[in-house]
Amino acid sequence: MSKCKNPAIVKLDKYKVYAWCTCGRSEKLPFCDGLHKGTEFKPLIFKAEEDKEHKLCNCGNTKKAPYCDATHKRLGD
């Protein structure tokens, strides 16, 4: 996925549907902008469960996608 290891802190709106980028090509990370077209990747569609700021994964290695689980802290440079 992305070379950016730090999570994106974004305000999500309760019940709104979002598309999280899984290919790392998006110019609007952590969200999908359609640049995966022609690849095997598809965005992860999710609905926010509450109005608040969330940390969304930018490294692509989280086990709790789309949310950051701090895996980026264990990645090498």
C-alpha positions in Angstrom: 0.0 0.0 0.0 1.2 3.5 0.8 4.7 4.5 1.8 3.2 6.8 4.4 3.5 5.0 7.7 1.7 7.4 10.0 -2.1 7.1 10.3 -4.4 9.7 8.9 -6.5 11.4 11.5 -9.9 12.2 10.0 -13.3 13.3 11.2 -15.8 10.7 10.2 -19.6 11.2 10.3 -21.8 8.6 11.9 -23.6 6.4 9.4 -21.7 7.9 6.4 -20.2 5.4 4.0 -16.5 5.7 3.2 -14.2 3.9 0.8 -10.7 3.2 2.2 -7.9 2.8 -0.3 -6.3 -0.7 -0.4 -4.0 -0.2 -3.3 -1.9 2.7 -2.1 -2.3 4.6 -5.4 -4.9 7.1 -4.3 -3.9 10.8 -4.2 -6.5 11.2 -1.5 -5.2 8.7 1.1 -6.6 7.2 3.2 -9.6 7.3 0.9 -10.1 5.7 -2.5 -10.1 8.0 -5.5 -10.5 5.3 -8.2 -6.8 4.9 -9.2 -7.1 1.2 -8.5 -9.0 0.7 -11.7 -7.4 -1.9 -13.9 -5.8 -3.7 -10.9 -7.0 -6.5 -8.7 -7.6 -4.0 -5.8 -10.9 -2.8 -4.6 -11.6 -0.3 -1.9 -12.8 -1.4 1.5 -16.3 0.1 2.0 -17.2 0.9 5.6 -19.7 2.9 7.6 -18.6 5.1 10.5 -20.2 4.1 13.8 -19.8 7.4 15.5 -19.1 11.1 14.9 -15.5 11.6 15.9 -11.9 11.7 14.7 -10.5 8.4 13.9 -7.0 7.2 13.0 -7.2 5.4 9.6 -4.3 3.2 8.4 -2.0 4.6 5.7 0.7 1.8 5.9 -1.6 -0.9 4.6 -0.6 -3.5 7.3 -3.2 -3.0 9.9 -5.2 -6.1 11.1 -8.2 -3.8 11.9 -8.7 -2.2 8.5 -9.5 0.6 7.9 -8.5 1.6 11.4 -4.9 2.0 12.5 -3.6 -0.6 15.0 -0.1 0.9 15.3 1.5 -1.8 13.1 3.3 1.1 11.3 5.5 1.4 14.4 7.1 -2.0 13.8 7.8 -1.3 10.1 11.4 -0.7 9.0 12.3 2.4 7.0 
